[in-house]
Amino acid sequence: MASPGSGFWSFGSEDGSGDPENPSTARAWCQVAQKFTGGIGNKLCALLYGDAEKPAESGGSEPPRATSRKAACACNQKPCSCPKADVNYAFLHATDLLPACDGERPTLAFLQDVMDILLQYVVKSFDRSTKVIDFHYPNELLQEYNWELADQPQNLEEILMHCQTTLKYAIKTGHPRYFNQLSTGLDMVGLAADWLTSTANTNMFTYEIAPVFVLLEYVTLKKMREIIGWPGGSGDGIFSPGGAISNMYAMLIARFKMFPEVKEKGMAAVPRLIAFTSEHSHFSLKKGAAALGIGTDSVILIKCDERGKMVPSDLERRILEAKQKGFVPFLVSATAGTTVYGAFDPLLAVADICKKYKIWMHVDAAWGGGLLMSRKHKWKLSGVERANSVTWNPHKMMGVPLQCSALLVREEGLMQSCNQMHASYLFQQDKHYDLSYDTGDKALQCGRHVDVFKLWLMWRAKGTTGFEAHIDKCLELAEYLYNIIKNREGYEMVFDGKPQHTNVCFWYVPPSLRVLEDNEERMNRLSKVAPVIKARMMEYGTTMVSYQPLGDKVNFFRMVISNPAATHQDIDFLIEEIERLGQDL
């Protein structure tokens, strides 16, 4: 890791190389560009500085580094205006950075060194010889470092050290052997987009303060609705902080559609409402019901088959039961890609039932929505076009940096009617542009981060075909893992058959348990295997994969793949690592 105060290039050195107009500075920047862009730097440098300043072929040599920063000059003026004084972070604080008078130079140097730290972390994230995690127990980290907030400011040298320390113990979620969550990987274009939106630091509620971003959200949501299958991309939508909030939006809008008076009068004005979802669905449906005052007891869990798919006949039975009790079914949430099994509910059958009983059909495709980008796999969501609303998280299967979740609604204008409050200090009606682009009043949030730009810029960089290749590769890797372990000694599959998504669920059975009869004692001992192997994975830092129990099934590994950096060799490594860490159990 670069030490604070040093970087790939330096500002303000005594030989004048800190001057951006100086040829040596140009050459240094070109060499950095050459290293990180694989040759594009040559073309950029030729364009910017002429053929005479093109860097020679580096042959993979390291970019130039500043040896050290000189001490600040002894004058009492802050910020120092002496032409040859170098930046010394030990004598600088945040108040010396912009918008401080003459703060440009220390600001550029500071941000440059922050970038140095980030770039090295990015490179290490893809290095298989580095750890996925440098694991320490919470009490160890609390004791090893002083994390407490103080009244007096620290200098910038200490601030850079905090940046390094934080990344030292961060999980490398872009590492090719990190399989722990549904959202993995680190896309370079998405990362650049995230940096850009943080720099722009604007809000998504009106066109006047986020003109390009608002238009990109409009264009991107329309494209996603077209892919779902709604004619001409008609409808509405919003980017929200995550799938849980998107699902809550769906419940909110479905309730408003059936009982608009609930917006002003609350739940006391409506009958007992009932929602239905599968027993393998995401917990956010119950959490949303609790938040909206509907109540968790009003969310009925529908039986699933052995593969984790909702059973339509049980759905219809439970709807009739609710109606007979005088309750009002208002929403069915089908899941396209369950969290554990990766199952896809039978959407066409669910759509028929919803149409029959006039119930809002929502599809939680937070995990599985990305498969709509693949011609080979989109059939698994057949019937999604009949839904009234869809949750789709590009930050999962499509690899967009967190957070990026969309709620798509088939009926245009409904979301606005449900949520708008007509705040005149934000949404003035006499503005000089088309007010339909002031989208903030249809969101629950006022402050809303620009999440769309990461997806939009990646889509421009990859094209739909690029996302398709990414998704097809991840599903192929899952099938590769399944084919290796389905008949391998020491492995038992949680359910029979090839997985529908990238979820591969299995038990690793150590040699000591393979001779035992399939009884309660064996299950008790088997339940302890995955947690111990996972703990050892984290302590060694070699890989990470999730485990959990489900129903009557004791702890098993749930392997998921969404990182395009993963390869067959990484799958082989995972299998060998599980066996290495679990042989003695």
URFEN-V508440 format. One record per backbone hydrogen bond with DSSP energy under -0.5 kcal/mol. NH is the residue of the N-H (numbers start at 0). CO is the residue of the C=O. E is the energy in kcal/mol with one decimal. If there is no record, write none. Layout:
nh	co	e
NH	CO	E
NH	CO	E
This chain:
nh	co	e
5	2	-2.1
15	12	-1.8
17	12	-0.5
18	15	-1.7
19	17	-0.6
21	18	-2.1
24	21	-0.6
25	21	-2.1
26	22	-2.6
27	23	-2.2
28	24	-2.7
29	25	-2.2
30	26	-2.3
31	27	-2.1
32	28	-2.6
33	29	-2.8
34	30	-2.1
35	31	-2.2
36	32	-1.6
37	33	-1.0
38	33	-0.6
39	36	-1.0
41	38	-0.9
42	38	-0.9
43	39	-2.3
44	40	-2.8
45	41	-2.2
46	42	-2.0
47	43	-2.7
48	44	-3.2
49	45	-1.1
52	49	-1.5
53	50	-1.4
60	57	-1.0
65	6	-1.3
84	81	-1.1
85	70	-0.6
87	85	-0.5
88	86	-0.5
90	87	-1.7
91	88	-1.2
95	92	-2.3
96	93	-1.4
97	102	-0.6
99	96	-2.5
102	99	-1.8
106	102	-1.9
107	103	-2.7
108	104	-2.2
109	105	-2.7
110	106	-2.8
111	107	-1.9
112	108	-1.9
113	109	-2.2
114	110	-2.6
115	111	-1.8
116	112	-2.0
117	113	-2.4
118	114	-3.0
119	115	-2.0
120	116	-1.9
121	117	-2.6
122	118	-2.4
123	119	-2.3
124	120	-1.9
125	121	-0.7
125	122	-1.0
126	123	-1.4
127	125	-0.8
129	126	-2.0
131	540	-3.3
132	540	-0.5
134	132	-1.0
134	537	-0.7
139	136	-0.8
140	136	-2.0
141	137	-2.4
142	138	-1.7
143	139	-2.4
144	140	-1.6
146	144	-0.9
155	88	-0.8
155	91	-2.6
156	88	-1.1
158	154	-1.7
159	155	-2.3
160	156	-1.7
161	157	-2.0
162	158	-1.8
163	159	-2.1
164	160	-2.8
165	161	-2.6
166	162	-1.8
167	163	-2.0
168	164	-1.4
169	166	-0.7
171	131	-2.6
172	170	-1.8
174	171	-1.8
177	174	-2.0
178	176	-0.7
178	543	-2.7
183	181	-0.7
184	172	-2.8
190	186	-2.3
191	187	-2.2
192	188	-2.3
193	189	-2.0
194	190	-2.3
195	191	-2.2
196	192	-2.4
197	193	-2.0
198	194	-2.0
199	195	-2.6
200	196	-2.4
203	447	-1.4
208	205	-0.7
209	205	-1.0
213	209	-2.8
214	210	-1.7
215	211	-2.5
216	212	-2.1
217	213	-2.1
218	214	-2.5
219	215	-2.7
220	216	-2.6
221	217	-1.7
222	218	-2.0
223	219	-2.4
224	220	-2.2
225	221	-2.1
226	222	-2.1
227	223	-1.9
228	224	-1.6
229	224	-2.0
232	229	-2.6
233	230	-1.7
235	408	-3.0
237	406	-1.7
239	237	-0.5
239	404	-2.5
245	241	-2.3
246	242	-2.6
247	243	-1.8
248	244	-2.5
249	245	-1.8
250	246	-1.9
251	247	-2.5
252	248	-2.8
253	249	-2.5
254	250	-2.3
255	251	-2.0
256	252	-2.6
257	253	-1.6
258	254	-2.9
261	258	-2.0
262	259	-1.5
263	260	-0.7
264	260	-2.7
265	261	-1.6
268	265	-1.7
269	266	-1.5
273	327	-2.3
274	297	-2.9
275	330	-2.1
276	299	-2.2
277	332	-0.6
278	301	-2.4
280	277	-1.8
284	281	-1.5
285	282	-0.6
286	282	-2.0
287	283	-2.7
288	284	-1.8
289	285	-2.2
290	286	-2.3
291	287	-2.2
292	289	-1.0
293	288	-1.8
294	288	-2.1
297	294	-1.4
298	295	-1.7
299	274	-3.1
299	297	-0.7
301	276	-2.7
301	299	-0.5
304	308	-2.4
307	304	-2.0
310	302	-2.6
311	309	-0.7
313	310	-0.7
314	310	-1.7
315	311	-2.4
316	312	-1.9
317	313	-2.3
318	314	-2.0
319	315	-2.1
320	316	-2.0
321	317	-2.1
322	318	-2.2
323	319	-2.3
324	320	-1.2
325	322	-1.6
326	321	-2.3
327	271	-3.0
328	326	-0.6
329	273	-2.5
330	273	-1.0
331	359	-2.6
332	275	-3.2
333	331	-0.7
333	361	-2.8
335	363	-2.4
336	334	-0.7
336	342	-2.3
337	342	-1.5
338	279	-0.5
341	337	-0.8
344	334	-3.0
344	342	-0.5
346	344	-1.6
347	381	-0.5
349	345	-2.2
350	346	-2.8
351	347	-2.0
352	348	-1.8
353	349	-2.5
354	350	-2.4
355	351	-2.1
356	352	-2.0
357	353	-0.6
357	354	-0.6
358	353	-2.4
359	329	-1.1
361	331	-3.0
361	359	-0.6
362	388	-2.0
363	333	-3.3
363	361	-0.5
364	362	-1.4
364	390	-1.7
367	335	-1.5
368	364	-2.5
370	367	-1.7
371	368	-2.0
372	369	-2.0
373	370	-1.6
374	372	-0.5
377	373	-2.0
379	376	-1.8
380	377	-2.0
381	378	-1.9
383	380	-2.4
385	382	-1.8
386	383	-1.6
387	360	-2.9
388	360	-1.4
389	407	-2.4
390	362	-2.6
391	405	-2.6
392	364	-0.5
392	365	-0.7
393	391	-0.8
394	403	-1.6
395	392	-1.7
398	395	-1.6
399	393	-2.2
404	239	-0.9
405	391	-2.9
406	237	-2.6
407	389	-3.1
407	405	-0.5
408	235	-2.6
409	387	-2.6
411	409	-0.6
413	410	-0.9
416	412	-2.1
417	413	-2.2
418	414	-1.9
419	415	-2.5
423	421	-0.6
425	422	-1.5
426	422	-3.0
427	425	-0.6
430	427	-0.6
436	433	-1.5
437	434	-1.9
438	436	-1.3
439	204	-2.5
440	437	-0.5
441	438	-1.5
442	439	-1.3
450	448	-1.3
453	450	-0.6
454	450	-0.9
455	451	-2.9
456	452	-2.8
457	453	-2.0
458	454	-2.5
459	455	-2.2
460	456	-2.1
461	457	-3.0
462	458	-2.6
465	461	-0.9
466	462	-1.6
467	463	-2.2
468	464	-2.3
469	465	-2.1
470	466	-2.6
471	467	-2.7
472	468	-2.2
473	469	-2.0
474	470	-2.2
475	471	-2.0
476	472	-2.3
477	473	-1.9
478	474	-2.0
479	475	-2.2
480	476	-2.4
481	477	-2.5
482	478	-2.6
483	479	-1.6
484	480	-2.2
485	481	-2.0
487	484	-0.9
490	487	-1.7
491	506	-2.0
493	504	-2.1
503	558	-2.8
504	502	-0.5
505	556	-2.1
506	491	-3.1
508	489	-3.5
508	506	-0.6
509	507	-0.7
512	509	-1.8
513	509	-0.9
513	510	-0.6
514	510	-0.5
515	512	-1.1
518	516	-1.8
522	518	-2.1
523	519	-2.5
524	520	-2.2
525	521	-2.9
526	522	-2.2
527	523	-0.5
527	524	-1.0
528	525	-1.4
529	525	-0.7
531	527	-1.3
532	528	-2.4
533	529	-2.7
534	530	-2.2
535	531	-2.3
536	532	-2.5
537	533	-2.1
538	534	-2.2
539	535	-2.6
540	536	-2.2
541	536	-1.0
543	176	-1.5
545	178	-0.6
545	557	-0.7
547	555	-1.9
549	552	-2.2
552	549	-2.4
553	551	-0.5
555	547	-2.1
556	505	-2.7
557	545	-2.7
558	503	-2.8
558	556	-0.6
559	178	-0.8
563	561	-0.7
565	562	-1.6
570	566	-1.6
571	567	-2.5
572	568	-2.3
573	569	-2.1
574	570	-2.0
575	571	-2.3
576	572	-2.6
577	573	-2.5
578	574	-2.0
579	575	-2.4
580	576	-2.6
581	577	-1.2
582	578	-1.2
584	581	-1.3
